[in-house]
Amino acid sequence: MLQRRTTLALARAAESTGAALAAFGAAIHCLAILTDLLHQTPSPARARARNTALEQLVVRFGESRAHLANAAKRLRQAADARSAPTVPRPAPPSLATFPARPR
């Protein structure tokens, strides 16, 4: 049971890490747009596109941060589950441990 919980926590952490990487990829795309805009002639349309790209960049970094925080949480849960001491269950009493009653 513990191994299943650990595996599930690790899978969730991997999912969050993948989402963080996707958000980083989108942030890099925003940086590419900003770089392209630097080479264009200044205009109101360029300024609007620049502002939009900057806003999206901030959003993507925020998403990435949130996904990484979630992945860290999942990894801590997995580590806590792995390091938790296992307490053996007490064995159920057998019939031999009860004193015999006279009939």
LUMZA-996098 format. One record per residue (C-alpha): residue number from 1; residue in one letter; chain; x, y, z. Coordinates in steps of 0.05 Angstrom, whole numbers, padded with zeros to 5 digits, m for minus. Each point is the difference from the previous one (the first is absolute). Layout:
# LUMZA-996098
[NUM; "A"; "A"; [X; Y; Z]]
...
This chain:
# LUMZA-996098
[1; "M"; "A"; [00000; 00000; 00000]]
[2; "L"; "A"; [00056; 00048; 00018]]
[3; "Q"; "A"; [00035; m00014; m00065]]
[4; "R"; "A"; [m00063; 00016; m00040]]
[5; "R"; "A"; [m00009; 00067; 00036]]
[6; "T"; "A"; [00073; 00017; m00012]]
[7; "T"; "A"; [m00005; m00018; m00073]]
[8; "L"; "A"; [m00063; 00041; m00007]]
[9; "A"; "A"; [00032; 00060; 00035]]
[10; "L"; "A"; [00060; m00005; m00046]]
[11; "A"; "A"; [m00044; m00004; m00062]]
[12; "R"; "A"; [m00038; 00062; 00022]]
[13; "A"; "A"; [00066; 00036; 00011]]
[14; "A"; "A"; [00022; m00020; m00070]]
[15; "E"; "A"; [m00065; 00026; m00028]]
[16; "S"; "A"; [00009; 00067; 00035]]
[17; "T"; "A"; [00072; 00003; m00023]]
[18; "G"; "A"; [m00021; m00012; m00072]]
[19; "A"; "A"; [m00052; 00055; 00006]]
[20; "A"; "A"; [00054; 00047; 00027]]
[21; "L"; "A"; [00044; m00016; m00059]]
[22; "A"; "A"; [m00058; 00014; m00048]]
[23; "A"; "A"; [m00010; 00068; 00034]]
[24; "F"; "A"; [00075; 00014; m00007]]
[25; "G"; "A"; [m00005; m00017; m00073]]
[26; "A"; "A"; [m00057; 00049; m00008]]
[27; "A"; "A"; [00042; 00053; 00037]]
[28; "I"; "A"; [00057; m00012; m00049]]
[29; "H"; "A"; [m00050; 00010; m00057]]
[30; "C"; "A"; [m00019; 00067; 00031]]
[31; "L"; "A"; [00073; 00019; 00003]]
[32; "A"; "A"; [00008; m00017; m00074]]
[33; "I"; "A"; [m00060; 00045; m00016]]
[34; "L"; "A"; [00031; 00056; 00041]]
[35; "T"; "A"; [00066; m00009; m00037]]
[36; "D"; "A"; [m00035; 00003; m00066]]
[37; "L"; "A"; [m00037; 00063; 00021]]
[38; "L"; "A"; [00066; 00034; 00015]]
[39; "H"; "A"; [00018; m00003; m00074]]
[40; "Q"; "A"; [m00065; 00031; m00023]]
[41; "T"; "A"; [m00013; 00073; m00013]]
[42; "P"; "A"; [m00030; 00034; 00062]]
[43; "S"; "A"; [m00076; 00008; m00005]]
[44; "P"; "A"; [m00061; m00003; 00044]]
[45; "A"; "A"; [m00013; m00071; m00024]]
[46; "R"; "A"; [00070; m00020; 00019]]
[47; "A"; "A"; [m00009; 00031; 00069]]
[48; "R"; "A"; [m00065; m00039; 00011]]
[49; "A"; "A"; [00033; m00065; m00023]]
[50; "R"; "A"; [00059; 00013; 00046]]
[51; "N"; "A"; [m00046; 00012; 00060]]
[52; "T"; "A"; [m00040; m00062; m00016]]
[53; "A"; "A"; [00063; m00042; m00007]]
[54; "L"; "A"; [00027; 00027; 00066]]
[55; "E"; "A"; [m00066; m00015; 00036]]
[56; "Q"; "A"; [00000; m00071; m00029]]
[57; "L"; "A"; [00073; m00009; 00022]]
[58; "V"; "A"; [m00018; 00018; 00072]]
[59; "V"; "A"; [m00060; m00047; m00002]]
[60; "R"; "A"; [00041; m00058; m00028]]
[61; "F"; "A"; [00054; 00009; 00053]]
[62; "G"; "A"; [m00055; 00001; 00054]]
[63; "E"; "A"; [m00030; m00064; m00028]]
[64; "S"; "A"; [00068; m00033; m00001]]
[65; "R"; "A"; [00013; 00021; 00072]]
[66; "A"; "A"; [m00067; m00028; 00022]]
[67; "H"; "A"; [00012; m00066; m00035]]
[68; "L"; "A"; [00070; m00006; 00030]]
[69; "A"; "A"; [m00028; 00014; 00070]]
[70; "N"; "A"; [m00052; m00054; m00011]]
[71; "A"; "A"; [00055; m00049; m00023]]
[72; "A"; "A"; [00041; 00017; 00062]]
[73; "K"; "A"; [m00061; m00013; 00044]]
[74; "R"; "A"; [m00011; m00068; m00033]]
[75; "L"; "A"; [00073; m00018; 00009]]
[76; "R"; "A"; [m00002; 00019; 00073]]
[77; "Q"; "A"; [m00062; m00044; 00008]]
[78; "A"; "A"; [00036; m00058; m00033]]
[79; "A"; "A"; [00061; 00011; 00045]]
[80; "D"; "A"; [m00043; 00003; 00062]]
[81; "A"; "A"; [m00036; m00063; m00020]]
[82; "R"; "A"; [00066; m00036; m00012]]
[83; "S"; "A"; [00032; 00023; 00066]]
[84; "A"; "A"; [m00061; m00012; 00044]]
[85; "P"; "A"; [00014; m00056; 00049]]
[86; "T"; "A"; [m00041; m00061; m00013]]
[87; "V"; "A"; [m00036; m00026; 00061]]
[88; "P"; "A"; [m00016; m00073; m00005]]
[89; "R"; "A"; [m00071; m00018; 00014]]
[90; "P"; "A"; [m00011; m00041; 00062]]
[91; "A"; "A"; [m00016; m00072; m00015]]
[92; "P"; "A"; [m00072; m00020; 00016]]
[93; "P"; "A"; [m00005; m00042; 00063]]
[94; "S"; "A"; [00000; m00073; m00013]]
[95; "L"; "A"; [m00044; m00050; 00036]]
[96; "A"; "A"; [00060; m00027; 00036]]
[97; "T"; "A"; [00010; 00065; 00038]]
[98; "F"; "A"; [m00068; m00003; 00033]]
[99; "P"; "A"; [m00004; m00042; 00063]]
[100; "A"; "A"; [m00046; m00060; m00005]]
[101; "R"; "A"; [m00064; 00005; 00040]]
[102; "P"; "A"; [m00024; m00061; 00036]]
[103; "R"; "A"; [m00068; m00026; m00023]]
